[in-house]
Amino acid sequence: MAEVHAAITAHSTRQNKIVRTFFLLDQKREAAIEEAIRKCKRKESFTVDQINEITIEMRKLSSTGIVPVRQLVTKEMVAEYVNQKQ
């Protein structure tokens, strides 16, 4: 019985770590998206490189099936979003 409990605890701990890591990456990704949006609104040069680097890390975590898959972002997507909001 103790072995089962230990296995369940270890499994829950691993899942919790994945969810916490995903949450932190999601916050970083949202901040990077907001920065790209700000620059786009000011007609400044911007890239989506940082957004997509974070997204790739998130997608690796998504392969576990515990957290959702996030979409890669293009400059066109940012520009389209900005144009829709104006």
Buried (B, 14 or more C-beta within 10 A) or exposed (E): EEEEEEEEEEEEEEEEEBBEBBEEBBEBBEEBBEEBBEBBBEEEEBEBEBBBEBBEBBBEBBEEEEBEEBEEBEEEBBBEBBEEEE
